[in-house]
Amino acid sequence: MAQLTPAACRAARALLEWTIDDLAHYAGIGRATVATYESGKRPAFASTEQKIVDAFTAYGVEITNGGGTGARLLSVKPKRSKAKKRTG
């Protein structure tokens, strides 16, 4: 498995058209955790990175580090409903 990086995380989200809230929901982690990790302000714990990778893998995205960091869509799976939007 390739190393997850903030750039690869953002790329994978873009492939799935997920928001930060969507990734937090599907990975079972906090929104602030995703935002802080993707900004490069703080590294994620190994267990958190695994949850993120597992969420992407479940939806057909693989993290890659061929010529650089990134992600690729292996298959198109039906999107689950988006994370509930907060109101008010």
N, C-alpha and C positions, 0 to 999 in steps of 0.2 A: 504494500500500500504506500502511496506517495504521501509526503508530508503535507498536512493542511497548513496553508498560510492565509493571512487576511485577504490577500489578493485572490487566491483560489476560492475562498469562501464567497467573496463578492461575485466572482465569475459564475460560480455554481448557482447562486441565488438568481442571477440574471438569466441563466439558461431556463430556469423554472418559472421565471417571472414572479418570484417570491419577494415579499417585503421582509424587513427585519422582523416584524411581528410574526409573519408566517414561519420563518425559520425557527424562531424562539418556540412557537407553538409545536411544530413538528418534531423538534429536538428535545422538547421538554425542559427548556432552560429559560432564563430570564431575558427579556428584551435588552436590558442594559448590558448583560453579558455579551450578547451578540454585537451590539454597537461598539462596546469598548474593545472587543477583540478585533473586529474589522477595521477599526480606526488605527490599530497598532499601538494603542496606549498601554495595553497590558496583555501578556500572553494568556492563553486559556490553559486550564488544567488539562492533563491528558484525558481524563474521563469526560470533560466537556467537549474536547475536540472529537472524541469518539462518538458522542451523541450527535454532533453536527454531521460527521461523515456518515453515520448510520441513516440519518434523515435524508441526506442527499442520495445515498445508495438505494434506499427504498423507492425513490422516484426516478431511478435510472441515470443518475449523474455520478461520474467517477472523477475523483481528484487526480490530476496528472502533474508530473514534473519532468516532462520530456525535455524540450529545449528551454523551458522556463516553467514557472508555476501557472496552473490553470485548471480547467475542468472541461469535461466533455460529456455530452448527452449520449448515453448508450442506447436508450430506448425511450419512446414516448409513452408514458403511463397516464391514465386519466388523473387529472388534478383533483386532490381532495378539496373540499370546500375551504375557502380561505379562513384564517383565524378570525374570530369574532372581533369586530371593530368596537372600540369603546365609544360610548356616547356620553355627552355632557361633561 
